[in-house]
Amino acid sequence: MKVDTAKSFLEKVIQLKQSVPYRRHKKKQAHRHDLKQFKWYAGRYPQKTAARIYEILTAAESNAEYKGLDIESCRIIHAATHHARIIKRFIPRAHGRSSPRDKHLSHVEIVIYEFPN
């Protein structure tokens, strides 16, 4: 996908105008009418995730511009997430017990490549 197309898609997701197709975890997901263009039915509006990915994509775009690449001909060729460390916390409970409250972090990588016209 081109960088400007991806940014406009993420902006629509943040504004709740376009839903994201859920292809793997689709049980008990609501059907979305706007997913007919993807030939799919289940989806949601992950606003927080879309906002973070938008920030990362903007940073990758500015890095590509700094390196002298033409932004108009750049495409996203790879995007992946990986597990990161877990920040472990505990919540105090009654009778001297406690429950874990872990914060799972993740690493996101986006690769942009300039295709010749």
Secondary structure as the mmCIF struct_conf table of DSSP 4:
data_model
#
loop_
_struct_conf.conf_type_id
_struct_conf.id
_struct_conf.beg_label_comp_id
_struct_conf.beg_label_asym_id
_struct_conf.beg_label_seq_id
_struct_conf.end_label_comp_id
_struct_conf.end_label_asym_id
_struct_conf.end_label_seq_id
STRN STRN1 LYS A 2 LYS A 2
HELX_RH_AL_P HELX_RH_AL_P1 VAL A 3 ILE A 14
TURN_TY1_P TURN_TY1_P1 GLN A 15 LEU A 16
BEND BEND1 LYS A 17 GLN A 18
HELX_LH_PP_P HELX_LH_PP_P1 SER A 19 SER A 19
STRN STRN2 VAL A 20 PRO A 21
BEND BEND2 ARG A 23 HIS A 25
TURN_TY1_P TURN_TY1_P2 LYS A 27 LYS A 28
HELX_LH_PP_P HELX_LH_PP_P2 GLN A 29 ALA A 30
STRN STRN3 HIS A 31 HIS A 31
HELX_RH_3T_P HELX_RH_3T_P1 HIS A 33 PHE A 38
TURN_TY1_P TURN_TY1_P3 LYS A 39 LYS A 39
STRN STRN4 ALA A 42 ALA A 42
STRN STRN5 GLY A 43 ARG A 44
HELX_RH_AL_P HELX_RH_AL_P2 GLN A 47 TYR A 66
TURN_TY1_P TURN_TY1_P4 LYS A 67 GLY A 68
HELX_RH_3T_P HELX_RH_3T_P2 ILE A 71 SER A 73
STRN STRN6 CYS A 74 PRO A 92
HELX_RH_3T_P HELX_RH_3T_P3 ALA A 94 GLY A 96
STRN STRN7 SER A 98 GLU A 114
HELX_LH_PP_P HELX_LH_PP_P3 PHE A 115 PRO A 116
#
